[in-house]
Amino acid sequence: MADQANFEDDAMQFAPQLYSAALRMTRNPADAEDVVQETFLKAYRGYHTFQEGTNLKAWLYRILTNTYINRYRKKTRRPQEVELGELED
């Protein structure tokens, strides 16, 4: 089990690579930042389950990918929003 006190030292080195991957997925800088931020939050909360000696980068990429997929699914389930002024009579 990993120590959460070491999370910043261990995981933050992958932030630029995770952002690049998120940008390729979302094609939007703001959405990519949101996905990376949510990824690090989930990773921090679950860092106690991470097995020392395994591939931290792969673990973070899996969290990133799952976070993107969940956000995409949630977005596609939501009905399309239209401004009231755009509706025709």
C-alpha positions as CSV (number, residue, x, y, z in Angstrom):
1,M,0.0,0.0,0.0
2,A,1.2,3.5,-0.9
3,D,1.5,6.3,1.6
4,Q,-0.6,9.3,0.6
5,A,2.1,11.7,1.9
6,N,4.2,10.6,-1.1
7,F,1.4,11.1,-3.6
8,E,2.5,14.5,-4.8
9,D,6.1,13.5,-5.3
10,D,5.2,10.2,-7.0
11,A,2.2,11.2,-9.2
12,M,2.5,14.9,-10.1
13,Q,5.5,14.2,-12.4
14,F,3.0,12.6,-14.8
15,A,0.7,15.7,-14.9
16,P,2.0,17.0,-18.3
17,Q,1.6,13.6,-19.9
18,L,-1.8,13.1,-18.5
19,Y,-2.9,16.5,-19.8
20,S,-1.6,15.6,-23.3
21,A,-3.6,12.4,-23.2
22,A,-6.7,14.2,-21.9
23,L,-6.4,16.9,-24.6
24,R,-6.3,14.2,-27.3
25,M,-9.4,12.6,-25.8
26,T,-11.5,15.8,-25.3
27,R,-10.0,18.1,-28.0
28,N,-10.7,21.0,-25.6
29,P,-8.2,22.5,-23.2
30,A,-10.7,23.4,-20.5
31,D,-12.3,19.9,-20.6
32,A,-8.8,18.3,-20.6
33,E,-7.9,20.3,-17.5
34,D,-11.1,19.2,-15.8
35,V,-10.5,15.6,-16.6
36,V,-6.9,15.7,-15.3
37,Q,-8.0,17.5,-12.1
38,E,-10.7,14.9,-11.5
39,T,-8.2,12.1,-12.2
40,F,-5.8,13.4,-9.6
41,L,-8.6,13.8,-7.1
42,K,-9.7,10.2,-7.6
43,A,-6.1,9.0,-7.6
44,Y,-5.4,10.8,-4.3
45,R,-8.5,9.4,-2.7
46,G,-7.6,5.9,-3.8
47,Y,-3.8,6.1,-3.4
48,H,-4.0,3.9,-0.3
49,T,-5.1,1.0,-2.6
50,F,-2.1,1.5,-5.0
51,Q,0.4,-1.4,-4.8
52,E,3.9,-0.1,-4.4
53,G,6.2,-1.5,-7.1
54,T,3.5,-1.6,-9.7
55,N,3.2,0.9,-12.6
56,L,1.9,4.2,-11.2
57,K,1.8,5.8,-14.7
58,A,-0.4,3.0,-16.0
59,W,-2.7,3.3,-12.9
60,L,-3.1,7.0,-13.5
61,Y,-3.8,6.6,-17.2
62,R,-6.5,4.0,-16.4
63,I,-8.1,6.4,-14.0
64,L,-7.9,9.2,-16.6
65,T,-9.4,7.0,-19.3
66,N,-12.3,5.8,-17.0
67,T,-12.9,9.4,-15.9
68,Y,-13.2,10.6,-19.5
69,I,-15.5,7.7,-20.4
70,N,-17.8,8.4,-17.5
71,R,-17.9,12.1,-18.3
72,Y,-18.7,11.3,-22.0
73,R,-21.5,8.9,-21.0
74,K,-23.0,11.4,-18.6
75,K,-22.9,14.1,-21.3
76,T,-24.6,11.9,-23.9
77,R,-27.4,10.9,-21.5
78,R,-28.2,14.5,-20.8
79,P,-30.8,16.1,-23.2
80,Q,-29.6,18.8,-25.4
81,E,-29.9,22.3,-23.9
82,V,-31.3,25.1,-26.0
83,E,-31.6,28.8,-25.1
84,L,-35.2,30.0,-24.9
85,G,-34.5,32.8,-27.4
86,E,-33.4,30.2,-30.0
87,L,-36.7,28.4,-30.1
88,E,-39.1,29.2,-32.9
89,D,-42.8,29.7,-32.4
